[in-house]
């Protein structure tokens, strides 16, 4: 039996077990329909390739950070012999069931592709010691969990600088999704970056994730006097809404050639993970995969910045270049020196430098930061275990 037919048979078996949950195999060889000429069966053994499953918190076709992650998966797998599949729109409460579904479908490696799963994976991985996991949000590895994390606050530092330079009110807004990497350090880095331009610059932050919540958050930030908004959300709605409303903004996905369609965008930042995924695929293929730890940063090319776009003031690009060079070279000590919280109390002296672990676990905001009450609404209409496996 060929690989394609074997995969199809396996998926049909899973579909039968799942009942109403739909399954689909979109592999290149999955076009078999039972029609046409049957392939000859040989006695040669068929070498099975490893199967890697991805679990996404958002929609793979939602236009935001999950779609970007999925595109990076596809780019990496195009240079590999491995077979990958995914389940998207998986809540934290559904995470273990999604792991079970992928494991039953033959996945021996699973990428938990969102920081929201960081705590859930600790207990789940212990129940599936025959599965190797990549946890995108963990910074400490375990026996079968590869810890992957990023430093988006480095991009936030530069974005804060660019936003403040383009602000007439010396007040910058941030719409943040708490499901993104290190939301609090990101907001704090924006404030510290803005204060490189104006000593008394202030940042107002609002948390939201659904599109209607994001629109309410943007409106609230504008009413607070913010005339530039930085997006740090899973959904692209922050950028879309700001562009429609004529509000200057900084985007948080790779817009590429499409950036020309956003006349109010100052710049954008994004994470490029396809090289990391490809390195994981190669290790799996060579049977050299180990549960290690990886930190994606501006220094190693995971965190990236665009050039200043036409909406930016003259001089923005020079500022971006100067600060980005220092951040990439490890010479911008974002969380070093005297740091006060937003009540004015000194948290660190001028001789201090925060450790990585202290940054990861920040639960306070630096002086000059105001945080509005969350715009996130309780989610009550969740369906459990209604999964569709996709290529």
Secondary structure, 3 states (H helix, E strand, C coil): CCHHHHHHHHHHHHHHHHCCCCECCCCCCCCCCCCCCCCCCCCCCCCCCCEEEEECCCCCCCCCHHHHHHHHHHHHHCCCCCEEEEECCCCCCCHHHHHHHHHHCCCCEEEECCHHHHHHHHHHHHHCCCCEEEEECCCCCECCEEEEEECHHHHHHHHHHHHHHCCCCCEEEEEECCCCCCHHHHHHHHHHHHCCCCCCCEEEEEECCCHHHHHHHHHHHHHCCCCEEEEECCCCHHHHHHHHHCCEEEECCCCHHHHHHCCCEEEEEEECCHHHHHHHHHHHHCCCCCCCEEEECCCCCCEEECCCCCCCCCCHHHHHHHHHHHHHCCCCCCCECCEEECCCCEEECCCCECCHHHHHCCCCCECCEEECCCCCCCCCCCCCCCCCEEC
